[in-house]
Amino acid sequence: MTTEPTRGNATAKEQVEFLWLAPVRNFRRRMIIWGALCALALVGSAGLWPKFVFCVSMGLLTGSFPQAYLADGRFHRELYVLFVRVRKQRWKLERFVQLETGLEDRPFDSFAQIFKSGEIMNRIWGLFDACVPWLGGDYKIYLRSASGKRVQAWQGSSDEQFNANLELLRRATGLNVERG
């Protein structure tokens, strides 16, 4: 759990506490890694077009991710692509009546029961989840509204982050948890 007050000339009353859901992405570190990868590509002997494609693809890999947090009595979810926020959504916390958890089956589970290659494909899928965790994961946390609509608050593959985020949401919202 990370909290960060607003910056600027806000008085103590105007300061807003941000409760970030894990993992909290570090822009500076990601940009340094991206810059180092691009510098490495520029040293190579490949043509200009392959270098450009490599730099853009590494930018997509390192600079594209979701980030969720609680602030001002609202749940915020942002999506960044190439280090630029392309989508920001927010919902008032008072509209939600409960937290729900879910466990998603791996995509090749039914195939794995029949053929050994399905298990190998599931292991490859797990490796992909580890390399690019923001694209998915088995664990999910939802906020359920009174009308029955669900908002996905978090998705990932880490037990530690799942439990930390679930506890953070439970304490911040005061909602009951329904395990799925």
Buried (B, 14 or more C-beta within 10 A) or exposed (E): EEEEEEEEEEEEEEEEEBBBBBBEBEEEEBBEBBBEBBEEBEEEEEEEEEBBEBBEEBBEBBBBBBBBBBBEEBBBBBBBEEBEEEEEEEBEBEBBBBBBBBEBEBEBBEBBEEEEEBBEBBEEBBEEBEEEBBEBBBBBBBBBBEEEEBBBBBBBBBEEBBEBBBEBBBEBBEBEBEEE
